[in-house]
């Protein structure tokens, strides 16, 4: 048992003991409260103690079961072992899931607390989920484990883990087992170059030259010259996947004349997993000296080897070295220790599957041997099938064969394996069967390709076996990312703790270990698994992992599958996916298939049935996460790959206590409330676009970690700030949140999203905030980043703002100044009852809202001369004591219940000075009587619900480039004077008694008034009027051209008389004037020479004069329920150019 597993068992004892002691005590308390209820008395202390014992036994048993699985995999070629091993793994998975479920209930109890009866329900729920009458899940799993392990023990599994079985991995020699080697000329030439073998001279015998050279060298040495020796022997590793031909290449090298002439001795040692340095030393001594090594002491042997190694140039080939044989390099260093004075030109050639071995032994860059090229491989394939590369092959078989060839990736041993199977029947049906089956599904001998590759897997430590075999759930050619795969391994429970090292880091080291062992290959900057290694992974995990590639694959899913992926190209539909609900033991579900039809109902079903899921990835088109997601107690890794917008998170989401990773990078969560956020105690990453997060400051201490999972959050709302200290506020480190664009800081105990919520409280005097800490210091600690765009302050109880607003110290500092808020474009101040002065110097500001601040007296927006941006909009709501407003750069102003702007508190006039104001809205200002505006750039004005306003004067400057375009006056019944020479459009609604309106540029006039009884057109002087609409005047009786009596509404110049004509009026509409009786000659060519469109609706009392002639210019006439004459009758007496008639 490993140390980490032993520690896990000990901690498990404490875990179960402490918790069940708590629960049994609670049960005792609860029984005293149940007063003899038979139903509740069924839960007894002894039941819980028995469950505690069962769970503890499972925890103690698991390490032994892991070791048993590890040993059994070495005997997987034995049929009886192969039959029992999946059952053993299945029982172990069930045990892990049960224990993990217990830990979820334990977390729930810790999170909810354990102070009363209701909070003990999590463990009671767990008890009832484990026991069903006399059946007990824990006991059942323990029985299965005991039964299976007993059978495996009888088969010898209790013995030490075996190493290579000679039948599985026969030893190699330098003699070739293949009569011919195809397509390796380039590789042979390169390896010989690396070995230092001179290229053969085709003009003479290289052997003779070499022999004469050596004789000369020996003669010279005998005379006086010492041979050249080097301090260490160079080592060339040849690395490649199992079966690619490393051994065959090395054997071929030993047969080449140029190699034999270059080296005095060529020695071959088959190493495999048994690196016996003493035996190897004896072999080397015998080969170099031609004498048996008689010494038994390794030191004596190495003394002899050190002497002999300097006498001859040798090539030592160490074939098939495995990592386990080197013991972290100690054996290798010990073996090479005497090779310090070897004859120059001596070489060591090592073949290995593992990059890790090459890194340990190599002194030169490894030579990576890859598969045969396509054309050569086809010849080799034919040789394996027919015995001759020149054999004639049926065209149909050739086509099938070349399709099969693609799967084999140029690997000779794979070609031999498949060639032997194809040779059994040279029919297209048989060959298609081989083509359509996965390589791992084809029965193979122990010396065939996948069993040969499986040897690499069997030498892995148990934790790496689980990690690698899991990768079979991904398709071939999948690009793995180290950090993502490590996170998933952690989520699956494959990563063993190592002290305080983060599990993620340990998982990434596992990945590096598998890279060094050549299980992952780096290809074009990405990590992949060789296709044949992938087939091997599928072979060793065939009962646990499955990939659905097509619709038929749904029916082939193993019944107890644990890890399942569905490819996007699979073609499965929603009903196919719904059938996966029967695989209730699934731990991993990777669904890359886009489901457009009813994805939510599918998710609901999956989450209801697949309660063991630990890793779930989907590409569904979702509008919401189902509430059923809370059923996934084991869930640790959740990935949503589509681009979706979620308005909210279901409440059950916060019960995913085990959740570690959530990737929804393309998704947007509209709002992430703080409710339940602190329950995700294991959450490490939550990568998504969060538009708004809301945090109750009362819980800030326990939520800091959760909030820090969202460094790129866009909008943050902090409320209940009166409950925190400056130290808690400082831990948020808002200044470091570079992606934060919006911030709300609220001292209210609720989240206010609309002004009217605060307004209601203000009306009932319920807006007071009682802070528990120094509010200025708290707000100082909540300084936002300089890039923030929107700031909202609510209920701040201080009289002044801190220095990050003012840029200076002291109570008399200006509230807003300096560069901290240099990027703010929107600012809102609401319900700050003690604030008195707002002097704003924020160069980028575009919009300001000030509301429900009853003590604010002045608002000054000071425009910086070198600012590139300027204030666009200012809204002041319900600030009754405000008396002064300065906003030189403002474009739009809204005033609502603002108070008494002016020279003193009881002054009822309004003066607005702004050179750039283009839009103004004044609403509900009941004390306002005179409105004088010096706003040369103004284009639109709205004045509404100001019952005491009497005059509105817009004074146009001579050099103005802009002028008033539109004026709307609503519900201002006492207005009598309006000066707006440049106005183009005027709307008056319930705003009568106008004695004088100067609107000589007016082109559009809309009138509506509840109390108006008559209009005198004689006083109208609107020479440019083009459109007139009189609507909704229920008391209006007449529209006349008369000088007789004063009227309710006179429009015109107060000091001069007009002709009363409208030469440019083209559109006239009169509607819903139920008492209107007379137009008194208004509809004549004299008054309306240019009229084209006339509409009169719902004026039922209108009295038309007999023989009345309409202006001849009318082109469109509509009369509906308007008087005593029909439309057609009126037209018959009128000579017009009418084009459209209705009514």
Buried (B, 14 or more C-beta within 10 A) or exposed (E): EBEBBEBBBEEBEEBBEEBBEBBBEBBEEBBEEBEEEEEBEEBEBEBBBBBBBBBBBBBEBBBEBBBBBBBBBBBBBBEEBEEBBBBBBBBBBBBBBBBBBBBBBBBBBEBBEBEEEEBBEBBBEBBEBBBEEEEBBBBBBBEBBEEBBEBBEEBEBEEEEEBBEEEBBEEBEBEBEBEEBBBBEEBBEEBBEBBBBBEBEEEEEBBEBBEEEBEEBEEEEEEEEEBEBBEEBBBBBBBBBBBBBBBBBBBBBBEBEBBBBBBBBBBBBBBBBEBBBBEBBBBBBBBBBEEEBEBEEBEEBBEBBBBBBBBBBBBBBBBBBBBBBBEEBEBBBBBBBBBBBBBEBBBBBBBBBBBBBBEBBBEBEBBBBEBBEEEBBBBBBBBBBBEEBEEEBEEEBEEBBEBBBEBBBBBBBBBBBBBBBBEEEEEBEBBBEBBEEBBBEBEBEBBBBBBBBBBBBBBBBBBBBBBBBBBBBBBBEBEBEBEEBBBBBBBBBBBBBBEEEEBBEBBBBBBEBBBBBBBBBEEEEEBBBBBBBBBBBBBBBBBBBBBBBEEEBBEEBBEBBBBBBBBEEBBBEBEBBBEBBEBEBBBBBBBBBEBEEBBBEBBBBBBEBBBBBBBBBBBBBBEBBBEBBBBBBBBBBBBBBBEBEBEEBBEBBBBBBBBBBBBBEEBBBEBBBBEBBBBBBEBBBBBBBBBBBBBBBBBBBEBBBBBEBBEEBBBBBBBBBBBBBBEBBBEBEBBEBEEBBBBBBBBBBBBBEEBEBBBEBBEEEEBEBEBEBEBBBBBBBBBBBBEBBBBBBBBBBBBBBBBBBBBEEEEEBBBBBBEBBBBBBBBBBBBBBBBBBBBBBBBBBBBBBBBBBBBBBBBBBBBEEEBEBBBBBBBBBBBBBBBEBBBBBBBBBBBBBBBBBBEEEEBBBBBBEBBBBBBBBBBBBEBBBBBBBBBBBBBBBBBBBBBBBBBBBBEBEEEBEBBBBBBBBBBBBBBEBBBBBBBBBBBBBBBBBBBBBBBBBBBBBBBBBBEBBBBBBBBBBBBBBBBBBBBBBEBBBBBBBBEEEEBBBBBBBEEEEBEBBBEBBBBBBBBBBBBBBBBBBBBBBEBBBBBBBBBBBBBEBBEBEEEBBBBEBBBBBBBEEBBEBEBEEBBEEBEBEBEEBEB
